[in-house]
């Protein structure tokens, strides 16, 4: 009983402190269904379509608008890359290999010696 009282005391102390934060949303450059899924302030969910030799793939990611690549946050030690595919400049996750990308994405060449994580 003594342990139950201690556990309840800790529960109420931590619960009332406002220090417990549970996040089940998507971080920057991760898959999302809509903007409400994106955890980073100012991030929005946008669709990406990639054409691969075996066919077209589509997925959504949490991203930011940008002016240049310095506006894009790092992810997995790689800088973000500011790219415009015709819908305005947005940050994408830079990569060296597919291992740098989240599941459902692969490292794809976008020309000019640049590669980003694209849906696969």
Protein Blocks (a to p, Z undefined) as FASTA:
>chain_A
ZZmmmmmmmmmmmmmnopaccdfbdcehiacfblklpmbghiacdddddddfkbccdddd
dddddfblmlpcceehiacddddehiapadddddfbfklpcehiacddebjhiacdddZZ
